[in-house]
C-alpha cells in the first residue's frame, strides 16, 4: 500500500532540491573587477571592492578618487555580481542605497547602459572602476580583482 502523504513529501523535497541546485548553477558568470590600464592600482582585495561598491570609501587604497560603475538596472549580470560580492540581490542593494541616499552619506555607483559602455568608461577614465564578465576583458582595462572559482 502506498503512503501518499510520504510520497508527496518526498516529491516536494526533490522539487525543492532541484530548484536549489538550479538557482546555484544559474549564477555561473565569472566576473572580474577592472580599472583603466593606466591606474596605479594593480590589485584590490574583496573587502576593498565591497567598500568601494557599497559606498564606504570614495577612493582607491592609494587615495585616488574612485568612480564605480554599475551595469544596467534589473539585468541578470548586475544581480549576479552583487550576489557574488555581498550575497544580496539587486532589490536588497537598491533598498540599501535608498537608505544611504536618504541620509546623504553616499551615492551609488554610476549606471552604465551595457557591458560595452562600462568598458568604454573604464578605458577612458583613470578613476573609473567596473565589473564585467571575465569573457569580455579587453586590452584597454586592467583586472584588479577576480572572484574565486568555487
C-alpha positions in Angstrom: 0.0 0.0 0.0 1.4 3.4 -1.0 1.5 6.1 1.6 0.6 9.2 -0.4 1.4 11.6 2.3 5.1 10.4 2.4 5.2 10.2 -1.4 4.1 13.9 -1.6 6.6 14.9 1.0 9.3 13.1 -1.0 8.3 14.7 -4.3 8.2 18.1 -2.6 11.7 17.6 -1.2 13.0 16.5 -4.6 11.5 19.6 -6.3 13.0 21.9 -3.7 16.4 20.4 -4.1 16.2 20.7 -7.9 15.2 24.3 -7.6 18.1 25.0 -5.2 20.6 23.3 -7.4 19.3 25.2 -10.4 19.5 28.6 -8.7 23.1 27.8 -7.6 24.1 26.9 -11.1 22.2 29.8 -12.7 24.8 32.2 -11.3 27.7 31.0 -13.3 29.0 34.2 -14.7 32.6 34.7 -13.8 33.2 38.4 -13.0 36.3 40.5 -12.8 36.7 44.0 -11.5 38.6 46.3 -13.9 40.2 49.7 -13.9 41.9 51.8 -16.5 45.1 50.3 -17.7 47.0 53.5 -16.5 45.6 53.3 -13.0 48.3 52.8 -10.4 46.2 50.1 -8.6 47.3 46.6 -9.6 45.1 44.6 -7.2 42.2 45.0 -4.8 41.0 42.7 -2.1 37.4 41.6 -1.9 36.9 43.9 1.1 38.3 46.9 -0.8 35.9 46.1 -3.7 33.0 45.9 -1.3 34.0 49.1 0.4 34.1 50.9 -3.0 30.9 49.4 -4.3 28.9 49.8 -1.1 29.9 53.5 -0.7 32.1 53.1 2.4 35.1 54.5 0.6 35.2 57.1 -2.2 38.8 56.5 -3.1 41.1 53.7 -4.1 43.5 52.4 -1.4 46.2 54.8 -2.7 43.9 57.8 -2.1 42.9 58.5 -5.7 39.2 59.1 -6.4 37.2 56.0 -7.4 34.2 56.2 -9.7 32.4 52.9 -9.5 30.2 51.9 -12.4 27.2 49.6 -12.3 25.7 47.5 -15.1 22.1 48.3 -16.2 19.4 48.0 -13.5 17.4 44.8 -13.5 20.0 43.0 -15.5 21.0 39.4 -14.6 24.7 40.5 -14.7 24.2 43.2 -12.1 22.1 40.9 -9.9 24.7 38.1 -10.2 27.6 40.5 -9.4 26.1 41.7 -6.1 25.1 38.1 -5.2 28.7 37.1 -5.5 30.1 40.3 -3.9 27.9 40.7 -0.8 25.3 37.9 -1.1 22.4 40.3 -1.8 20.1 40.6 -4.8 19.6 43.8 -6.6 16.4 44.5 -4.7 18.2 44.5 -1.4 21.1 46.6 -2.9 18.5 49.2 -4.1 17.0 49.3 -0.6 20.5 49.7 0.9 21.2 52.7 -1.4 17.8 54.2 -0.8 18.7 54.4 3.0 22.1 55.8 2.3 20.8 58.4 -0.2 18.1 59.5 2.3 20.8 60.0 4.9 23.0 61.9 2.4 26.1 59.7 3.3 27.0 58.3 -0.1 25.9 58.0 -3.7 25.5 54.7 -5.6 27.7 53.6 -8.5 27.0 55.4 -11.8 24.9 53.3 -14.2 26.2 52.1 -17.5 24.0 51.2 -20.4 25.8 47.9 -21.1 29.0 46.0 -20.6 30.4 47.7 -23.6 29.5 51.1 -22.2 31.1 50.2 -18.8 34.3 49.1 -20.6 34.4 52.3 -22.6 34.0 54.4 -19.5 36.8 52.5 -17.7 39.0 52.7 -20.7 38.6 56.5 -20.9 38.7 57.4 -17.2 41.7 56.7 -14.9 39.3 56.9 -11.9 36.6 54.5 -13.1 36.2 51.0 -11.8 33.8 48.5 -13.2 32.8 44.8 -13.2 32.4 42.8 -16.3 32.2 39.1 -17.3 35.6 37.6 -17.4 35.0 36.7 -21.1 34.8 40.3 -22.1 38.2 41.6 -20.9 40.0 43.9 -23.3 43.5 45.3 -23.5 42.1 48.8 -22.6 41.5 47.7 -19.0 43.4 46.0 -16.1 41.9 43.3 -13.9 42.3 44.2 -10.2 40.1 41.6 -8.7 38.8 38.2 -9.7 36.2 36.2 -7.8 37.3 32.7 -6.6 36.1 30.0 -8.9 34.2 28.0 -6.2 
